Every structure is written in C-alpha cells, then in structure tokens.
C-alpha cells in the first residue's frame, strides 16, 4: 500500500472518498504524474499527499470539515470554471476546498491539472 493509499484508508468517511476521487482525476489527467508524501511530522506522521510533474502540481490535505487541494502556482492559472474557492488573495497559490456533499467538475478539474503541468514545463 502506498503512503497516499494509507492516508486515504486512515482518514475514513467522505474525506477518504473525496481524496481517492481527486487522486484518480489527477493521475488520469496527465501521464507521468508522480505522487508522494511530504512534510511528515509528529502531528501528521503520514505526511501530506503531493502530485508533481516537472514541479509541484498540488497537495491534498484532509481537515475535519474539508479536503483542501492547494495548487502551488494556482494564481497563475486560468480558472474559467471558478473551481478555486480558497486562498484567493495569495500571491502564488490557490486552493479548492471540498466539503461533505460537494461534487467537483471532473473535466474542469483535470483541465486545471493539465494547465498546472504546462505551467511547470514552461
């Protein structure tokens, strides 16, 4: 079991389902995406799921009330479907907070992932 699969299994409930869903969307959006965990610490021994290709695409953190997907260079990405709903005032990053019962536009999300990869490659 990979570290990210372990995180998904341990989180449980709707947050596990959401993190597993967005993970699949990321991995199928662009071939060659590398997933790993980073920033392990005593309060978060499993670390934070990250997805990269020629640089960091995004992280996936779970909180009590949400799953947060933070795009490292989100402020530089076009977001015509307005998926970003958090960290909107940040100079570099942007995030998508997903709460219980939320759905994500899979096509728009995968377009955002591809745009992040293209920006990394530029």
C-alpha positions in Angstrom: 0.0 0.0 0.0 1.4 3.4 -1.0 1.6 6.2 1.5 -1.3 8.0 -0.1 -3.4 4.9 -0.1 -2.6 4.6 3.6 -3.7 8.2 4.2 -6.9 7.6 2.3 -7.6 4.4 4.3 -6.9 6.1 7.7 -8.9 9.3 7.1 -12.1 7.4 6.6 -15.6 8.5 5.7 -16.5 11.0 3.0 -13.0 12.6 3.1 -11.4 9.3 2.1 -13.9 9.0 -0.8 -13.2 12.6 -1.9 -9.4 12.3 -1.7 -9.5 9.0 -3.6 -11.7 10.6 -6.3 -9.5 13.6 -6.8 -6.4 11.4 -6.7 -7.8 9.4 -9.6 -8.7 12.5 -11.5 -5.1 13.8 -11.1 -3.5 10.6 -12.1 -5.6 10.2 -15.2 -5.4 13.9 -16.3 -1.7 13.7 -17.2 0.5 10.7 -17.7 3.7 10.7 -15.7 2.4 12.4 -12.6 4.5 11.5 -9.6 2.7 11.1 -6.3 4.4 11.1 -2.9 4.0 12.3 0.6 6.0 15.1 2.1 6.2 17.1 5.3 5.9 14.3 7.8 5.9 15.4 11.4 4.8 14.3 14.8 1.3 15.8 14.4 1.0 14.4 10.9 3.2 11.2 10.7 1.9 10.1 7.3 2.6 13.5 5.7 0.7 15.4 3.0 -0.1 13.8 -0.4 1.5 15.7 -3.2 1.3 15.3 -7.0 4.1 16.6 -9.3 5.2 16.7 -12.9 8.2 18.9 -13.7 7.4 20.7 -10.4 4.6 20.6 -7.8 1.1 20.5 -9.2 -0.9 20.3 -5.9 -1.2 19.0 -2.4 -4.2 17.2 -0.9 -4.8 17.8 2.8 -7.6 16.5 4.9 -9.1 18.5 7.7 -12.0 17.8 10.0 -14.5 19.5 7.7 -12.9 19.5 4.3 -10.4 18.2 1.8 -8.1 21.0 0.6 -6.3 20.8 -2.8 -3.7 23.5 -2.9 -2.2 24.3 -6.4 1.4 25.5 -6.0 1.1 28.1 -8.8 -2.6 28.4 -8.8 -2.6 32.2 -9.0 -1.0 31.9 -12.5 -3.6 29.5 -13.8 -6.8 30.3 -15.8 -9.8 29.1 -13.8 -12.8 29.8 -16.1 -15.0 27.3 -14.1 -14.1 29.0 -10.8 -13.0 25.9 -9.0 -10.7 27.8 -6.8 -12.6 28.9 -3.7 -9.8 29.3 -1.1 -6.5 31.3 -0.7 -7.8 33.6 -3.4 -5.8 36.5 -2.1 -2.5 34.6 -2.1 0.2 35.8 -4.5 1.2 32.4 -5.8 -1.1 29.5 -4.7 -4.8 28.9 -4.9 -6.9 26.2 -3.3 -10.1 24.2 -3.7 -11.9 23.4 -0.5 -14.2 20.4 -0.8 -16.8 19.8 1.9 -19.1 16.9 2.6 -21.7 16.6 -0.1 -19.7 18.7 -2.6 -19.0 17.4 -6.1 -16.2 18.5 -8.3 -16.5 19.2 -12.1 -14.1 16.4 -13.2 -13.5 17.9 -16.7 -12.7 21.3 -15.3 -10.5 19.9 -12.6 -8.5 17.8 -15.0 -8.1 20.9 -17.3 -6.7 22.8 -14.2 -4.3 19.9 -13.5 -3.1 19.9 -17.2 -2.6 23.7 -17.0 -0.5 23.4 -13.9 1.7 20.8 -15.6 2.0 23.0 -18.7 3.0 26.0 -16.4 5.6 23.8 -14.7 7.0 22.8 -18.1 7.2 26.4 -19.4 
